[in-house]
Amino acid sequence: MNALDPDKILFTKYYQSLCYFAWQIVQDQEMAEDLAQDAFVSYFQHRAQVATDEKAIKAFLYSAVKFAAYNLNRKSKTIQKFWQRTGYQESDDIDYEHQIIRAEFMAAVQQSLADLPEACQKIMTMSYVEGFSNDEIAEKLTLSVNTIKTQKRRGLHLLRTKLRPDYFSLVFSFFLVDF
């Protein structure tokens, strides 16, 4: 594959989102990665039957992950665990779309976090992804609470410049920013 290979671009664009989407269902990172990879294999095997526009390809990939995860029920209790977590409610198309949006949102946030300077990235991840308080981060990293707050402000400023405006507002509300 060369640098402009459309298959590689497609894989790079959707792989992380598909992994997160699958993980939401199966709660197992390795299995989620397998499901995402299998979705691409299925797409490459059936691409002649899928429309060539990106929306159709994206829908195919997410559907492939969704149905592969549901089919795991024959081999394990994965779906039963999923239903227990969701309160035994039937999953509908709106829930499915919300899961896709959340997966893409989280992939964009993860990519933006990865682009931050290392110290800032670590603090932002500990705070907003892992849920540590400023005091806990300061203690773990042996830094002052003011340094943690400064790094978080700097990180949010950098995220604001990197993320789409609608994503940033979601980050801000989703993670309940506390300085």
Sine and cosine of phi, psi and omega as CSV:
sin_phi,cos_phi,sin_psi,cos_psi,sin_omega,cos_omega
0.00,0.00,0.72,-0.69,0.08,-1.00
-1.00,-0.03,0.07,-1.00,-0.11,-0.99
-0.89,0.47,-0.43,0.90,-0.04,-1.00
-0.97,-0.25,0.31,0.95,0.01,-1.00
-0.89,0.45,0.85,-0.52,-0.04,-1.00
-0.88,0.48,-0.53,0.85,0.04,-1.00
-0.91,0.41,-0.66,0.75,0.01,-1.00
-0.92,0.38,-0.64,0.77,0.03,-1.00
-0.89,0.45,-0.70,0.71,0.02,-1.00
-0.87,0.48,-0.72,0.69,0.00,-1.00
-0.87,0.49,-0.74,0.67,-0.01,-1.00
-0.88,0.48,-0.62,0.78,-0.06,-1.00
-0.94,0.34,-0.62,0.79,-0.16,-0.99
-0.93,-0.38,-0.22,0.98,-0.11,-0.99
-0.85,0.52,-0.78,0.62,-0.04,-1.00
-0.88,0.47,-0.66,0.75,0.02,-1.00
-0.89,0.45,-0.67,0.74,0.02,-1.00
-0.91,0.41,-0.61,0.79,0.05,-1.00
-0.88,0.47,-0.72,0.70,-0.01,-1.00
-0.91,0.42,-0.67,0.75,0.03,-1.00
-0.86,0.52,-0.73,0.68,0.01,-1.00
-0.91,0.42,-0.65,0.76,0.00,-1.00
-0.88,0.48,-0.59,0.81,0.03,-1.00
-0.86,0.52,-0.50,0.87,-0.04,-1.00
-1.00,0.02,-0.74,0.68,-0.15,-0.99
-0.99,-0.12,-0.31,0.95,0.00,-1.00
0.83,0.56,0.56,0.83,0.03,-1.00
-0.61,-0.79,0.90,-0.43,-0.13,-0.99
-0.88,0.48,-0.73,0.69,-0.02,-1.00
-0.90,0.44,-0.68,0.74,0.01,-1.00
-0.91,0.42,-0.63,0.78,0.02,-1.00
-0.88,0.47,-0.68,0.73,0.04,-1.00
-0.90,0.44,-0.65,0.76,0.05,-1.00
-0.88,0.48,-0.69,0.73,-0.01,-1.00
-0.90,0.44,-0.65,0.76,0.02,-1.00
-0.91,0.42,-0.70,0.72,0.02,-1.00
-0.90,0.44,-0.66,0.75,0.03,-1.00
-0.89,0.46,-0.57,0.82,0.03,-1.00
-0.89,0.46,-0.66,0.75,0.03,-1.00
-0.92,0.39,-0.67,0.75,0.03,-1.00
-0.86,0.51,-0.71,0.70,0.02,-1.00
-0.88,0.48,-0.68,0.73,0.03,-1.00
-0.87,0.49,-0.74,0.67,-0.04,-1.00
-0.89,0.45,-0.53,0.85,0.03,-1.00
-0.97,0.25,-0.46,0.89,-0.09,-1.00
-0.89,-0.45,0.27,0.96,-0.11,-0.99
-0.85,0.52,-0.44,0.90,0.02,-1.00
-0.91,0.41,-0.43,0.90,-0.01,-1.00
-1.00,-0.06,-0.06,1.00,-0.03,-1.00
-0.96,-0.27,0.69,-0.73,0.05,-1.00
-0.84,0.54,0.42,-0.91,-0.10,-0.99
-1.00,0.07,-0.16,0.99,0.00,-1.00
-0.97,0.25,0.47,-0.88,-0.12,-0.99
-0.89,0.46,-0.57,0.82,0.01,-1.00
-0.89,0.46,-0.65,0.76,0.02,-1.00
-0.92,0.38,-0.65,0.76,0.01,-1.00
-0.91,0.42,-0.71,0.71,0.02,-1.00
-0.87,0.49,-0.71,0.70,0.02,-1.00
-0.88,0.48,-0.67,0.75,0.03,-1.00
-0.87,0.50,-0.73,0.68,-0.05,-1.00
-0.88,0.47,-0.74,0.67,0.00,-1.00
-0.91,0.41,-0.64,0.76,0.04,-1.00
-0.90,0.44,-0.64,0.77,0.02,-1.00
-0.88,0.47,-0.67,0.74,0.04,-1.00
-0.91,0.42,-0.73,0.68,-0.03,-1.00
-0.85,0.53,-0.77,0.63,-0.05,-1.00
-0.95,0.32,-0.54,0.84,0.06,-1.00
-0.91,0.41,-0.64,0.77,0.04,-1.00
-0.90,0.43,-0.67,0.74,0.02,-1.00
-0.91,0.41,-0.56,0.83,0.02,-1.00
-0.94,0.33,-0.30,0.95,0.06,-1.00
-0.90,0.44,-0.32,0.95,-0.01,-1.00
-0.84,0.55,-0.51,0.86,0.01,-1.00
-0.92,0.39,-0.44,0.90,-0.08,-1.00
-0.96,-0.29,-0.30,0.95,-0.06,-1.00
-0.48,-0.88,-0.10,-0.99,0.00,-1.00
-0.98,-0.22,0.36,0.93,-0.08,-1.00
-0.84,0.54,-0.74,0.67,-0.04,-1.00
-0.92,0.39,-0.60,0.80,0.04,-1.00
-0.87,0.49,-0.67,0.74,0.05,-1.00
-0.90,0.44,-0.63,0.77,0.03,-1.00
-0.88,0.48,-0.71,0.71,-0.01,-1.00
-0.91,0.42,-0.60,0.80,0.03,-1.00
-0.90,0.45,-0.66,0.75,0.01,-1.00
-0.92,0.40,-0.54,0.84,-0.06,-1.00
-0.99,-0.10,0.18,0.98,0.05,-1.00
0.96,0.29,0.53,0.85,0.04,-1.00
0.85,0.53,0.53,0.85,0.04,-1.00
-1.00,-0.10,0.63,-0.77,0.06,-1.00
-0.89,0.45,0.68,-0.74,0.06,-1.00
-0.99,0.11,0.74,-0.67,0.00,-1.00
-0.88,-0.47,0.01,-1.00,-0.06,-1.00
-0.89,0.45,-0.55,0.84,0.01,-1.00
-0.92,0.38,-0.69,0.73,0.05,-1.00
-0.87,0.48,-0.67,0.74,0.02,-1.00
-0.86,0.50,-0.70,0.71,0.02,-1.00
-0.91,0.42,-0.64,0.77,0.04,-1.00
-0.89,0.45,-0.63,0.78,0.03,-1.00
-0.91,0.42,-0.63,0.78,0.05,-1.00
-0.90,0.43,-0.73,0.68,0.00,-1.00
-0.87,0.50,-0.71,0.70,0.00,-1.00
-0.89,0.46,-0.65,0.76,0.00,-1.00
-0.89,0.46,-0.70,0.71,0.01,-1.00
-0.93,0.37,-0.63,0.78,0.05,-1.00
-0.88,0.48,-0.75,0.67,-0.02,-1.00
-0.91,0.42,-0.58,0.81,0.05,-1.00
-0.91,0.42,-0.66,0.75,0.02,-1.00
-0.91,0.41,-0.66,0.76,0.03,-1.00
-0.90,0.43,-0.71,0.70,0.00,-1.00
-0.87,0.49,-0.67,0.74,0.01,-1.00
-0.90,0.43,-0.67,0.74,0.01,-1.00
-0.92,0.40,-0.63,0.77,0.05,-1.00
-0.89,0.46,-0.63,0.77,-0.01,-1.00
-0.90,0.44,-0.41,0.91,-0.01,-1.00
-1.00,0.08,-0.12,0.99,-0.01,-1.00
-0.97,0.24,0.37,-0.93,0.13,-0.99
-0.84,0.54,0.50,-0.87,-0.18,-0.98
-0.81,0.58,-0.76,0.66,-0.03,-1.00
-0.90,0.44,-0.68,0.73,0.00,-1.00
-0.91,0.42,-0.68,0.73,0.02,-1.00
-0.86,0.51,-0.71,0.70,-0.02,-1.00
-0.88,0.47,-0.71,0.70,-0.01,-1.00
-0.92,0.40,-0.70,0.72,0.01,-1.00
-0.89,0.46,-0.67,0.74,0.00,-1.00
-0.91,0.41,-0.72,0.70,0.01,-1.00
-0.88,0.48,-0.63,0.78,-0.06,-1.00
-0.98,0.22,-0.84,0.54,-0.20,-0.98
-1.00,-0.02,-0.37,0.93,0.01,-1.00
-0.98,-0.18,-0.72,0.69,-0.06,-1.00
-1.00,0.01,-0.28,0.96,0.11,-0.99
0.99,0.10,0.30,0.95,0.03,-1.00
-0.97,0.26,0.54,-0.84,0.07,-1.00
-0.98,0.19,0.23,-0.97,0.04,-1.00
-0.85,0.53,-0.68,0.73,0.00,-1.00
-0.89,0.45,-0.67,0.74,0.00,-1.00
-0.91,0.42,-0.66,0.75,0.02,-1.00
-0.90,0.43,-0.72,0.70,0.00,-1.00
-0.85,0.53,-0.68,0.74,0.00,-1.00
-0.92,0.40,-0.72,0.69,-0.04,-1.00
-0.91,0.41,-0.59,0.81,-0.06,-1.00
-0.99,-0.14,0.03,1.00,-0.07,-1.00
0.75,0.66,0.81,0.59,0.07,-1.00
-0.80,-0.60,0.25,-0.97,0.04,-1.00
-0.98,0.20,0.42,-0.91,0.04,-1.00
-0.88,0.48,-0.60,0.80,0.03,-1.00
-0.90,0.44,-0.59,0.81,0.06,-1.00
-0.90,0.43,-0.66,0.75,0.02,-1.00
-0.88,0.47,-0.73,0.68,-0.01,-1.00
-0.88,0.47,-0.66,0.75,0.02,-1.00
-0.89,0.45,-0.70,0.71,0.01,-1.00
-0.90,0.44,-0.59,0.80,0.02,-1.00
-0.92,0.38,-0.67,0.74,0.06,-1.00
-0.87,0.49,-0.71,0.71,0.01,-1.00
-0.89,0.46,-0.68,0.73,0.01,-1.00
-0.89,0.46,-0.69,0.73,0.03,-1.00
-0.90,0.43,-0.62,0.79,0.04,-1.00
-0.89,0.46,-0.71,0.71,0.01,-1.00
-0.91,0.41,-0.64,0.77,0.05,-1.00
-0.89,0.46,-0.63,0.77,0.00,-1.00
-0.86,0.52,-0.59,0.81,-0.01,-1.00
-0.98,0.17,-0.38,0.92,-0.07,-1.00
-1.00,-0.09,-0.57,0.82,-0.05,-1.00
-1.00,0.02,0.44,-0.90,0.13,-0.99
-0.85,0.53,0.53,-0.85,-0.03,-1.00
-0.83,0.56,-0.64,0.77,0.01,-1.00
-0.93,0.37,-0.54,0.84,0.06,-1.00
-0.94,0.35,-0.67,0.74,-0.03,-1.00
-0.88,0.47,-0.67,0.74,0.00,-1.00
-0.89,0.45,-0.55,0.83,0.08,-1.00
-0.93,0.37,-0.67,0.75,0.04,-1.00
-0.85,0.52,-0.73,0.68,-0.05,-1.00
-0.87,0.49,-0.71,0.71,-0.02,-1.00
-0.98,0.18,-0.56,0.83,-0.07,-1.00
-0.92,0.39,-0.64,0.77,-0.08,-1.00
-0.99,-0.13,0.05,1.00,0.04,-1.00
0.71,0.70,0.97,0.26,-0.08,-1.00
-0.84,0.54,0.76,-0.65,0.07,-1.00
-0.75,-0.67,0.89,-0.46,-0.01,-1.00
-0.99,-0.15,0.00,0.00,0.00,0.00
